[in-house]
Amino acid sequence: MALSDAGSTVSNAFVTQFADDVVHLSQQKMSKLAGNVRTVRNVNGSTYKFNTLGKGGYIKNKSRFEDITVMSDSSKTLGGSATYTGGTATHSTVTATLNNYVAGEYVDDFDMFKVNFDFRQTYAESIAAALSRAYDNEIIGQLDASSPATTVTAGSGLTKAKFLEVAEGLNDNSVDPADRYMVISPAALTDLLADSGVTTAADGPISNTALATGFIPNFLGFNIIVSTLLTEASTGVRNCYAFQKNSVGLAIGKDVTAMINYVPQKVSYLVAGEFSAGGAVIDTTAVAKITVTE
């Protein structure tokens, strides 16, 4: 809401003395992704480098007193009957570039005396919600820009069979089964709930509690996150993602900070919030992209 619109909006509140607080319009108020990726805080500078180490191998029957061949040595020169099995563990870095986010609104000083709720607190909550969504968009933007090793096309919606296809893709890449997440759209959740292979008593693994609430907290080793922020690949086709927690990174230079300052020349309070952070896909082999037709 711009300052020029404040009068018309606030005047509606003047004549309403029945509520003790303000009901916010429906909106996502907490970040759904920030706590489910590899997070580094207190970053100094405009970028942060996530270090990675490729898959290494091992030596079988090393000769006595022979120097070992380290995993990062590509020559793999061994004496006697010794053999090396596995790949070369290469060191590399993935860079996250920090972006600055800010949101704010003015609260007129006189308006504070004409309503029976705290405008400053109301706007602070709304600003915090907006910045939480910015966190998620930062991460989703990096997922959109990546090239995941596993891609699945769910042309008839997200079904149990497609879920298994995603799980198989990650398993083939030896992705850690712990802390796996799948971010799906509301329509994809509906697809799962409508799949008899998911919800029937005979062979469906979803509990009655989940069916009663309408949400699936986890399925086939994935923690389910439902987001309305996922982008459309094309009309009616949504990009959804599965990933292992450490495969996606978030570098935070400054966490969400709220402030309320009086601005004399406007005779108003400026309620604002800001943060600085940048996302990165660290390991594409542990990420799957699912294009879901809705």
C-alpha angles and dihedrals in degrees: 000000000000121000091247089061095048096094097056093043096046093045089066088058093050093069095044111082098155103088126067094205143017122265110220120223113257109285142142105265103181131049109255097193109033094081094044100060133064103283129195119187135195093036115177118212135020097288139038127202119218109206119222134189121202125229111286134194143219142249122241121205098357111197116253113277091358116142113252121244107236120229093248093055107104095192095068092195109176133171131224117359094332117131133190120218123192140032135302112274101225121191118225141152135229116208125220115197114211118231126197120233128189136170130179149157138195123239114200113233094227093049089063090069096049102058133061096228136063109263092190094057091044093054092043090058092047092049092049089053092051092051091048088057089049089059090056093046090052090056095041090051090057092048090051091052094049131089105227118205091227121055125177128186114211099189093165096042133275107311135169089261091056090046089055089049090056092047091049091051092054092043091053087057092050091243114178107262092215121091097012116163135189121198111203138169125250089254091054090052089053089052091055094047090050094051109101089205088065104039110027119107091234101060108351116114096201114107125233088248091061091047091050093053095041092231132103111213095188139358133181092350096313126114105224121227119184113207134177091197098075113119128241115246087200136335108315094000119104129198110230125177142208121196145158112248097245093049093072122053137199120194114197121197095173123011122219108301123186124204137179115198132173114236108201098195090057095037084226143106119249110217109194144158135193145177140174122219144137133204132213138180103235102182119022092188088069094051128082127193118210118191105204123195106219 
